[in-house]
Structures are given as structure tokens and as C-alpha cells.
Amino acid sequence: MSTPARLTRSGLLHVLSILVGAAIVVPIVFGVLGGFKDNGQLFNNPFGLPKPWVPGNYTAALSSPAFWRQATNSLTIAVATTALVVGVGAMAAFIFARYAFPGREAVFTVFAIGLMFPFAVATLPLFVLLRTMKLLDNPLGVILPQVAFGLPITIIILRSFFRSIPAEIEESAVLDGCGPLRFFLRILLPMSRPALGTVSVLAIVGSWNNYLLPLIVFNDSKWWTLPLGVQQFQSQYSSDTARILAYVTLAMVPSLVFYAVAERQLIGGLTSGIGKG
């Protein structure tokens, strides 16, 4: 490719990156600043800085017992989901990656097909199943389906990464008296921290932002997660846009912070898995 064409392509990619970044960042900045305004400022100067700053919208949300209860529910469900997804997915990926058995690829294909199965299609049968199992208004009614829907991508990413680890390492470990379980726990998992970080980020952020599943499982408000709380808060204060923006901003802060902290692990795990898989 000639130099002018390369420069043109690079310029277009930079412009596209800036546009995509702006489309993501601008709404977030608007929401954060909007939470520091009153409704009059939002109407008269929606994109300017607050004059004066009104922190009362944020302090009111932070002083609400409902907000902290919903945040605790979201955190509990997200941590439990992530622990199960990563733990079960890592064990399954280890078997698919390091052992050959009849029908291995066929079984793995079944997990891969799970990526093409949208959750919305399973809403009705899942509700009936959870009702039969008496898991409605029970955190397990959200945790277990989230684990089931999170396993396909987890197994695919971890299997790709596990297969990239040289077999010589496992052979050396076996010669030193290391059994399969010990090799998995002591050697394979520590070497796979980038991939484990990747699937952990995907699981915890996906659980934190999940709205539809908690909606069909939880009727009792004491189990509501933050996405449900945001919807209820928006209905309750439909005329107070500034207060709603403050509540929404606080609800998304934990997932944004977690993603920012684990961003390097996420990118490293994806690129390593794709490059070595």
C-alpha cells in the first residue's frame, strides 16, 4: 500500500475512533454534569457547566437506604455469578483444551452455539422453570441463569488461552510428580491471569447491567438490583430530570470503575486468546 493511501486510511481510522469515543463519552459527561444542575439549568443550558453546582441530587441518592440496598444486591449477585462462571468455565475449558476424548468437538460446538441463543427467546420457558423450582424472589433465580448464559463465551476464551500454553510445561510438571488437579490449580491458572481477568470483567459487568432477568425474577422490592431501582426511581421522579441523571450516574459508577481498573487485563486476555488460539 502506498504512503498516501496508508496516511488516508490512518486518518479515517483516527476520525472514526474519535467519533465512536465521542458517542460514548459525551452522554456520560452530560449525565454526570446534569446531576449537578437543577431542572431549570438543564432546560436553559443543557450542555454547559452547572451555575451554580447543585450537589443535592447526588447526596439525596447516596442518603437513600433503597440505593444502598439495591447496590448491595447487585454486588452480591455479580460476585456470585462471576465466581461460578469463572470457576466452572475454567474447569470445563481445561478439559476441552488439554484432554482428547470422543465427541469433544461436538460438545464444544454445543457451548459455542450458546452464543447465538438470545436471552429474550428464553424468557418465558425460563420463568416457568424458575417458578417450578421455587426460585422466584430468590437471588439464585438470577445467579444460575446468568452463569448458564455466561459459560459459552467464558469457555471459548479460556480454552483458546489454555491451548496456547506449551505442552512441555505440563510434561515437566508431570515428571515432577504434579497431578492434573495440581497442575490446573498451581500452574495453569496463575499463567492464565489475563484470560481469567477478561472473563471476570465480562461476567461482572454483564451481571451488574442485567435488567430483564431480575425484572422477571424479583417481585419483592427488597431484592431489586440497581437497574430495577433506576427504572423505579425514574418512574417516581419523572418530572425531576436532574435527580434522575444523578441516580443513573451513581448506578453506573461501580461498573465503569471496575472496567477501568481491569481494562488492561481485558484487552490482554482477548488479544492473547485470539493471537494464540
Wavefront OBJ file of the C-alpha trace (Angstrom):
o trace
v 0.000 0.000 0.000
v 1.402 3.415 -0.995
v 2.228 6.048 1.586
v -0.639 8.467 0.660
v -3.153 5.615 0.806
v -1.748 4.492 4.142
v -1.976 8.023 5.544
v -5.532 8.386 4.275
v -6.549 5.087 5.849
v -4.858 6.020 9.116
v -6.607 9.410 9.127
v -10.004 7.837 8.520
v -9.434 5.337 11.321
v -8.473 8.162 13.685
v -11.573 10.154 12.758
v -13.759 7.082 13.223
v -12.155 6.377 16.608
v -12.786 9.958 17.719
v -16.429 9.793 16.624
v -17.009 6.485 18.414
v -15.266 7.776 21.536
v -17.349 10.961 21.478
v -20.560 8.951 21.090
v -19.631 7.050 24.274
v -18.101 9.817 26.386
v -20.470 12.718 25.639
v -23.609 11.061 27.125
v -21.639 10.064 30.235
v -20.294 13.601 30.717
v -23.774 15.018 30.087
v -25.250 12.728 32.740
v -22.556 13.477 35.328
v -22.799 17.251 34.875
v -26.589 17.120 34.582
v -26.742 15.577 38.041
v -25.134 18.753 39.429
v -27.787 21.012 37.899
v -31.379 21.776 38.688
v -34.146 21.299 36.134
v -34.079 24.969 35.150
v -30.400 24.780 34.245
v -30.971 21.578 32.279
v -33.666 23.301 30.237
v -31.856 26.591 29.636
v -28.246 25.385 29.393
v -28.207 21.616 28.888
v -24.591 21.340 27.658
v -22.911 23.990 29.803
v -21.294 23.732 33.212
v -23.602 23.973 36.227
v -24.081 27.546 37.552
v -24.355 27.089 40.464
v -23.387 23.494 41.212
v -26.191 21.550 42.901
v -24.715 18.531 44.783
v -28.049 17.873 46.478
v -29.141 15.456 43.740
v -26.196 13.165 44.459
v -26.342 13.471 48.230
v -30.058 12.664 48.195
v -29.413 9.480 46.233
v -26.473 8.476 48.444
v -28.540 9.016 51.588
v -31.322 6.756 50.311
v -31.443 3.310 52.017
v -33.045 1.894 48.846
v -29.996 2.852 46.763
v -27.565 1.048 49.063
v -29.825 -1.993 49.336
v -30.031 -2.234 45.553
v -26.276 -1.705 45.220
v -25.651 -4.494 47.747
v -27.987 -6.830 45.859
v -26.274 -6.039 42.557
v -22.825 -6.584 44.059
v -23.775 -9.863 45.729
v -25.325 -11.267 42.556
v -22.446 -10.041 40.369
v -19.735 -11.517 42.612
v -21.523 -14.863 42.960
v -22.162 -15.036 39.215
v -18.558 -14.205 38.390
v -17.144 -16.753 40.837
v -19.312 -19.546 39.417
v -18.804 -18.578 35.767
v -15.027 -18.366 36.100
v -14.701 -21.438 38.316
v -16.931 -23.770 36.288
v -15.819 -22.292 32.953
v -12.137 -22.730 33.798
v -12.605 -26.388 34.712
v -14.598 -27.090 31.556
v -12.143 -25.191 29.368
v -9.261 -27.174 30.915
v -10.885 -30.452 29.875
v -11.665 -29.188 26.360
v -8.164 -27.793 25.898
v -5.878 -30.444 27.395
v -7.720 -33.747 27.004
v -8.843 -35.641 23.897
v -11.991 -37.738 24.186
v -14.653 -38.935 21.742
v -17.149 -36.207 20.877
v -15.051 -33.414 22.368
v -15.506 -31.047 19.449
v -19.211 -31.836 19.197
v -19.746 -30.976 22.874
v -17.655 -27.825 22.490
v -19.766 -26.832 19.492
v -22.871 -27.040 21.685
v -21.320 -24.440 24.004
v -20.386 -22.283 21.011
v -23.973 -22.426 19.765
v -24.979 -20.936 23.102
v -23.504 -17.628 21.923
v -26.171 -17.456 19.219
v -29.054 -18.076 21.637
v -30.544 -14.724 22.706
v -31.799 -14.448 26.262
v -35.075 -12.848 25.196
v -36.100 -16.086 23.450
v -35.717 -17.997 26.719
v -37.647 -15.559 28.897
v -40.949 -17.456 29.060
v -39.592 -21.020 29.485
v -37.018 -19.721 31.971
v -39.729 -18.037 34.031
v -41.785 -21.246 34.084
v -38.705 -23.273 35.064
v -37.744 -20.889 37.872
v -41.316 -20.853 39.166
v -41.366 -24.665 39.188
v -38.060 -24.723 41.064
v -39.382 -22.054 43.504
v -36.540 -19.684 42.653
v -38.646 -16.578 42.079
v -37.789 -13.782 44.522
v -34.565 -15.673 45.181
v -31.091 -14.427 44.167
v -30.298 -17.896 42.839
v -33.036 -17.349 40.262
v -30.824 -14.651 38.740
v -27.386 -16.080 39.510
v -27.864 -19.539 37.982
v -29.298 -18.368 34.615
v -26.583 -15.717 34.363
v -23.987 -18.429 34.916
v -25.591 -20.595 32.231
v -25.631 -17.778 29.688
v -22.113 -16.645 30.635
v -20.432 -20.039 30.305
v -20.198 -20.220 26.472
v -18.045 -17.116 25.992
v -16.046 -17.967 29.133
v -15.235 -21.487 27.938
v -14.341 -20.297 24.435
v -11.920 -17.623 25.688
v -10.301 -19.813 28.345
v -9.998 -22.850 26.094
v -8.190 -20.784 23.497
v -5.800 -19.456 26.127
v -5.214 -22.850 27.796
v -4.358 -24.412 24.445
v -1.705 -21.748 23.868
v 0.274 -22.906 26.935
v 3.026 -25.284 25.714
v 2.538 -28.968 26.424
v 6.163 -29.146 27.568
v 5.215 -27.264 30.733
v 2.611 -29.872 31.610
v 5.008 -32.716 30.768
v 7.666 -31.227 33.050
v 5.113 -30.855 35.821
v 4.047 -34.490 35.445
v 7.658 -35.643 35.636
v 7.984 -33.709 38.887
v 5.020 -35.597 40.310
v 2.350 -32.980 39.630
v -1.102 -34.454 39.024
v -3.771 -32.943 36.720
v -5.588 -31.101 39.514
v -2.393 -29.675 40.967
v -1.187 -28.629 37.513
v -4.519 -26.903 36.904
v -4.557 -25.043 40.225
v -0.870 -24.303 40.761
v 0.445 -23.750 37.224
v -2.270 -23.296 34.608
v -4.495 -20.806 36.453
v -1.651 -18.490 37.560
v -0.332 -18.448 33.986
v -3.813 -17.573 32.711
v -4.408 -14.420 34.744
v -5.039 -12.213 31.653
v -7.708 -14.578 30.332
v -9.255 -15.003 33.783
v -9.333 -11.233 34.129
v -11.075 -10.951 30.777
v -13.887 -13.366 31.570
v -14.249 -11.882 35.069
v -14.776 -8.395 33.629
v -17.307 -9.678 31.102
v -19.209 -11.590 33.798
v -19.323 -8.916 36.477
v -20.186 -6.033 34.125
v -22.820 -8.135 32.358
v -24.392 -9.104 35.674
v -24.302 -5.547 37.013
v -26.096 -4.177 33.942
v -28.619 -7.010 33.608
v -32.170 -5.682 33.687
v -34.503 -8.196 32.070
v -33.665 -11.241 34.202
v -34.047 -9.518 37.606
v -37.255 -7.964 36.270
v -38.880 -11.349 35.683
v -37.478 -12.969 38.839
v -37.911 -10.319 41.553
v -41.361 -9.140 42.570
v -40.333 -8.182 46.101
v -38.578 -4.790 46.043
v -36.117 -5.876 48.760
v -34.327 -7.986 46.113
v -34.240 -5.333 43.397
v -30.909 -4.620 41.756
v -29.730 -1.185 40.630
v -31.104 -1.427 37.056
v -34.561 -2.108 38.506
v -34.045 0.644 41.051
v -33.168 3.105 38.312
v -36.367 2.244 36.445
v -38.457 2.630 39.615
v -36.687 5.879 40.520
v -37.297 7.247 37.022
v -40.997 6.471 37.318
v -41.211 8.034 40.781
v -39.374 11.258 39.841
v -40.327 11.502 36.183
v -40.526 15.313 36.353
v -37.147 15.733 38.101
v -34.683 15.009 35.289
v -31.625 16.300 37.137
v -32.244 13.958 40.066
v -32.725 11.040 37.699
v -29.397 11.796 35.975
v -27.641 11.820 39.346
v -29.154 8.454 40.291
v -28.285 6.880 36.939
v -24.718 8.189 37.169
v -24.212 6.701 40.619
v -25.680 3.393 39.438
v -23.182 3.047 36.598
v -20.083 4.238 38.517
v -19.127 0.811 40.011
v -19.141 -0.995 36.658
v -17.195 1.840 34.998
v -14.606 1.825 37.794
v -14.219 -1.946 37.649
v -13.870 -1.874 33.869
v -11.290 0.932 34.032
v -9.228 -0.931 36.625
v -9.350 -4.229 34.712
v -9.080 -2.756 31.204
v -5.503 -3.923 30.678
v -6.379 -7.464 31.752
v -9.416 -7.445 29.470
v -7.507 -6.334 26.370
v -4.534 -8.567 27.179
v -6.723 -11.627 27.637
v -8.642 -11.066 24.413
v -5.567 -10.389 22.276
v -3.668 -13.310 23.796
v -6.568 -15.674 23.300
v -7.143 -14.588 19.708
v -3.478 -14.472 18.813
v -2.564 -17.825 20.307
v -5.814 -19.749 19.940
l 1 2 3 4 5 6 7 8 9 10 11 12 13 14 15 16 17 18 19 20 21 22 23 24 25 26 27 28 29 30 31 32 33 34 35 36 37 38 39 40 41 42 43 44 45 46 47 48 49 50 51 52 53 54 55 56 57 58 59 60 61 62 63 64 65 66 67 68 69 70 71 72 73 74 75 76 77 78 79 80 81 82 83 84 85 86 87 88 89 90 91 92 93 94 95 96 97 98 99 100 101 102 103 104 105 106 107 108 109 110 111 112 113 114 115 116 117 118 119 120 121 122 123 124 125 126 127 128 129 130 131 132 133 134 135 136 137 138 139 140 141 142 143 144 145 146 147 148 149 150 151 152 153 154 155 156 157 158 159 160 161 162 163 164 165 166 167 168 169 170 171 172 173 174 175 176 177 178 179 180 181 182 183 184 185 186 187 188 189 190 191 192 193 194 195 196 197 198 199 200 201 202 203 204 205 206 207 208 209 210 211 212 213 214 215 216 217 218 219 220 221 222 223 224 225 226 227 228 229 230 231 232 233 234 235 236 237 238 239 240 241 242 243 244 245 246 247 248 249 250 251 252 253 254 255 256 257 258 259 260 261 262 263 264 265 266 267 268 269 270 271 272 273 274 275 276 277
